[in-house]
Structures are given as structure tokens and as C-alpha cells.
Amino acid sequence: MNGPDSTDAGTAGTVEARLAELGLTLPPVAAPVAAYVPAVIEGNLVHTSGQLPFQGGQLPATGKVGAEVELEEAAELAALCAVNALAAVKSVIGDLDRIEQVVKVVGFVSSDPSFTAQPQVINGASELLGRVFGDAGVHARSAVGVAVLPLDSPVEVEMTVRFR
């Protein structure tokens, strides 16, 4: 079953090549902002810590979605969070082509009290994963509105992947 905007990525080359086709490069793993590690292996699963949308070591936007940050920009930031989560995965398994399935994505959206479109924001991450992994990018998901996120980030994404 294909998710939104997903394709049969099995014939498109490596994961990093597919990211490059989308104009994205895997960044260095973001340094933790507190006492944790970016990713942990448990059996054949990798669980990432929540990833902020750092780009070049900076947050491209701050504030509440639905107030200072528009939905479309927040969805782009969620996609950036997913790329940063993939960097965290790579840091512990060495090669993203080992990923067999994106199992679960959890997205947090720093929301203005009147904002209720958290699922559309986190679609930015989900749709990117579908484009990169095809059927293997279809995942379970939660999209949660919160009052505030670290460093006043508009969005944060964590994921669990199964690897071989």
C-alpha cells in the first residue's frame, strides 16, 4: 500500500541519492541540547530522540504555528526534522540503505491555542519519508499540539525504523 506521494523507491537507488534528487543532503547529526543521545538501537529497531529543524546549526524559524509560523512553512520544517532524524539513524547503523521500514513517526507542533491542523504539519515529514522510501516509508504516526518546544522551535519529530 502506498502512502500519499509515495513511489516504488526500490528501483531509485540509495536513500541518500533519493534525498539528493529532492534537493536535500544529510546533515551532520545535531548535537543534543540536553542529557540524551540522538538515537538508540534496540534489536533491529532504531529509536531517535526528537529532532528539531536545525539547518546549518540554526533554527530557520521560531514561534507558534498558527501565529508566527504558517502551516506550509511548518510542514517544510517537519520534513527537515525527518531529514535530521535520518542523520541520527545513520549515526548508529552506518548506512540508510539498511532501513527496511519506517515504523512510527511522532511529531510535536508548538501551536497557537486556536491552531488545530497538527496532522497537516507533520504530513511534511510523512510525505518526505514516502518519497524517499516508497512503501517502506508508510508508517504509524502521532501528531501532537504542544504549548512550547525546546529553543522555541515550531516543530519536533522523532521516529522508529526497522533495519537489517
Disulfide bonds with the S-S distance in Angstrom:
none
